[in-house]
């Protein structure tokens, strides 16, 4: 499990939360939602937004309606956290300017 701190709290079952715990995907979930990224011919990693967003409510254990309340920055951070389960990255690196990259991504 990995936790992310939300920049804007969301409402879940009449409770506001500001930290989201994201579980590691299971084999069945990967079969259902696919791999949340692909590589271009030039070797650049591309986020599969549809796949990552499909994982989000299930891995975070929240209703889809709560996921829809998330700030876009938090959606991106959660998506990169989900990708990190597949890439073996231990944690996300957040720079001083709030840009987020996966360790070892070269970005």
N, C-alpha and C positions, 0 to 999 in steps of 0.2 A: 504494500500500500504506500502511496505517496500523497502528501498533503500540499495543497496550494492555498495561499491566503488571497482572498478575493479583494479587489480594489473597491467593490461595491457589494454590500451584503445582499443576499437574496432571501426570499421567503419560502420556507418549506414547511408545509403542514402547520401554519400559524406560528412558526418560529423563524426568527431571522438568524442566518448563519453567515459567518465571514471566513470560515475555513472549510474547504471541500476536500474530503478524503476520497482518493481514486484508487480502486482496487486493480490489481493486475488482471488482464483479460484471460479467460479460460480458452481451451481449445474450441469448445462449442461456440463461444462468442466470436472468435476469429473466423470460424467457418461461416457464421451468420453475417458478420459485418465486413470481413476482409481485412487486408493489411491497409493501415491508414496512410500509406505513402507509396510512392513509386519513384523510379529514377529515370531521368531523361537520357537521351542518347549521349549527351555530354557528361553524364554522371552526376547531374544535379538532382538533389532530392526534392520531390514535389509532394506537398501535403495533399492527401485525398480528403478534402473537407467533408464530403458526404459521409465517408466511413468514420472519420474522427467524431463528427457530430452525432452519429448513430450510437457510438460507444458511450458518449458522455453521460446521459442519464442512467444508463445501466451500471456503468463502472462506479459512478458516484453515488448510486442508490438514491437518486432524486427523481421526482416526476419531471416529465418533459417540460411542463409549464414552468417549473422552477429553473430549469436550464435556460429557458427562453428569457429569463430576467437578467441573465449574466451580462456584464459589460463585455464589449467586444475584446478588449485586452485580456479579460479573464477567460473568454472562450478560446482565444489563441493559446494562452498559457496552459489551459487544460488540454487542448489538442496536442501541444508539444509534450506534455507530461504523458499522454497516452502513447505517442510515438516513441517516447523514451523506453517504454517497456519492450518494444521491439528492437531497438537499436542497442540496448545494453547500457545506455547512458545512466549514470547514477543519480544525477540531479541536473537541473537546468542552471545555466550561468546567466545571471541578470547583471548587465553592466550598469555603470553609473547613469547612462542615458535611458535606462529601462528597456533597451533592446534585449531580446531573448534569443539565445542560440543553444543548440545542443552541444555539450562538450565534445570535442573531436570532430565537429562538423566542418571546421575550416572556415566558417562564416564569421 
